């Protein structure tokens, strides 16, 4: 699978991903890269990327420390989740 960073997360929730912060960083190969969040008061970490050409996003809501999040929201093709 080819993963490329992009600046936009998805438009809505497609699925949930059970993983740690470090597992997501290790899998994607980069730290959270989305800073222009729709709701920065709730979203603490977000990644935007394409996986095999499909636009995707992973983000965590309502957790003060994203490193403790274990259930992430996902947008994109669920075969990439």
matplotlib code that plots the C-alpha trace (Angstrom):
import matplotlib.pyplot as plt

x = [0.0, 1.3, 0.6, 1.1, 0.4, -2.2, -3.4, -7.2, -8.9, -12.1, -15.6, -17.3, -16.8, -16.5, -15.2, -13.3, -9.7, -8.5, -4.8, -2.4, -1.0, 2.4, 0.9, -0.6, 2.6, 4.6, 2.1, 1.7, 5.4, 4.7, 3.3, -0.2, -0.1, -3.5, -3.6, -6.5, -9.1, -12.9, -13.2, -9.8, -11.4, -12.3, -9.8, -6.4, -4.5, -5.3, -3.6, -4.6, -3.2, -4.0, -3.8, -3.5, -5.0, -8.0, -8.2, -8.3, -8.1, -7.7, -8.5, -9.2, -12.1, -12.4, -9.2, -6.9, -3.8, -3.9, -1.2, -3.8, -6.4, -7.1, -10.3, -9.8, -12.3, -11.5, -12.6, -11.9, -12.0, -12.6, -10.4, -7.5, -8.5]
y = [0.0, 3.5, 6.1, 9.8, 12.7, 15.3, 18.4, 17.5, 15.0, 13.4, 14.9, 12.4, 9.2, 6.0, 3.6, 3.3, 2.3, 0.6, 1.5, 3.4, 6.8, 5.2, 2.4, 5.0, 7.0, 3.7, 2.6, 5.9, 6.9, 10.5, 12.5, 14.1, 16.6, 18.3, 21.6, 23.4, 21.3, 22.0, 21.7, 22.2, 22.3, 18.6, 17.1, 16.7, 14.8, 14.2, 12.7, 13.3, 11.0, 9.1, 5.3, 3.8, 7.1, 7.2, 10.3, 9.3, 10.7, 9.5, 11.7, 11.5, 13.4, 14.7, 13.2, 15.7, 13.7, 12.1, 9.6, 7.9, 7.6, 4.0, 4.4, 6.7, 8.0, 7.1, 8.6, 6.8, 3.5, 1.0, -1.6, 0.7, 0.9]
z = [0.0, -0.9, 1.8, 1.1, 3.5, 2.6, 4.6, 4.7, 6.9, 5.6, 5.6, 7.9, 9.9, 7.9, 10.6, 13.9, 14.2, 17.3, 17.6, 19.8, 18.8, 18.3, 16.1, 13.8, 13.5, 12.8, 10.2, 8.4, 8.8, 10.0, 13.0, 12.9, 10.0, 9.9, 11.8, 10.1, 12.0, 11.8, 15.6, 17.2, 20.7, 20.3, 17.9, 19.5, 16.7, 13.1, 10.1, 6.5, 3.8, 0.7, 0.6, -2.9, -4.2, -1.8, 0.4, 4.1, 7.6, 11.2, 14.2, 17.9, 19.5, 23.1, 24.6, 26.3, 25.5, 22.0, 23.1, 25.3, 22.6, 21.5, 19.4, 16.4, 13.9, 10.3, 6.9, 3.7, 2.0, 4.8, 3.1, 4.0, 7.7]

ax = plt.figure().add_subplot(projection="3d")
ax.plot(x, y, z, "-o")
ax.set_aspect("equal")
plt.show()
